[in-house]
Amino acid sequence: MPAVPAGYTSGGQINKPTCFDRVKLGFTMGFTVGMVTGIVFGGFTALRHGLRGRELLSTMGKAVVSAGGTFGTFMAIGSAIRC
């Protein structure tokens, strides 16, 4: 049996994602990419300054949330503009 294309229901009607769904998806993708970027750059920065243990985790956590939130916001705005 062939795979069902995305956006189709069992009745054969097309359900397109709403604008809000697209903005949520944009934020989620942006937050994920930002988190990875925060892990990489925050980790290098923290290790370069010689942080260990609790200070390392605190600095990494702040970098991850900051980068994820910033990039997620910009991706959500970009997705909203495209709606």
Backbone hydrogen bonds, N-H to C=O, Kabsch-Sander energy under -0.5 kcal/mol:
donor,donor_aa,acceptor,acceptor_aa,energy
8,Y,5,P,-1.4
9,T,13,Q,-1.4
12,G,9,T,-1.4
15,N,7,G,-3.3
16,K,14,I,-0.7
22,R,18,T,-1.9
23,V,19,C,-2.2
24,K,20,F,-2.4
25,L,21,D,-2.3
26,G,22,R,-2.5
27,F,23,V,-2.5
28,T,24,K,-2.5
29,M,25,L,-2.6
30,G,26,G,-2.5
31,F,27,F,-2.9
32,T,28,T,-2.1
33,V,29,M,-2.3
34,G,30,G,-2.7
35,M,31,F,-2.3
36,V,32,T,-2.0
37,T,33,V,-2.3
38,G,34,G,-2.7
39,I,35,M,-2.3
40,V,36,V,-2.3
41,F,37,T,-2.7
42,G,38,G,-2.0
43,G,39,I,-1.7
44,F,40,V,-2.1
45,T,41,F,-2.3
46,A,42,G,-2.5
47,L,43,G,-2.4
48,R,44,F,-2.1
49,H,45,T,-1.6
50,G,47,L,-1.0
51,L,46,A,-2.5
55,E,52,R,-1.1
57,L,53,G,-2.1
58,S,54,R,-2.3
59,T,55,E,-2.5
60,M,56,L,-2.6
61,G,57,L,-2.5
62,K,58,S,-2.1
63,A,59,T,-2.2
64,V,60,M,-2.6
65,V,61,G,-2.4
66,S,62,K,-2.3
67,A,63,A,-2.5
68,G,64,V,-2.4
69,G,65,V,-2.6
70,T,66,S,-2.2
71,F,67,A,-2.4
72,G,68,G,-2.4
73,T,69,G,-2.0
74,F,70,T,-2.1
75,M,71,F,-2.2
76,A,72,G,-2.2
77,I,73,T,-2.4
78,G,74,F,-2.3
79,S,75,M,-2.2
80,A,76,A,-2.2
81,I,77,I,-2.1
82,R,78,G,-1.4
83,C,79,S,-0.7
83,C,80,A,-0.7
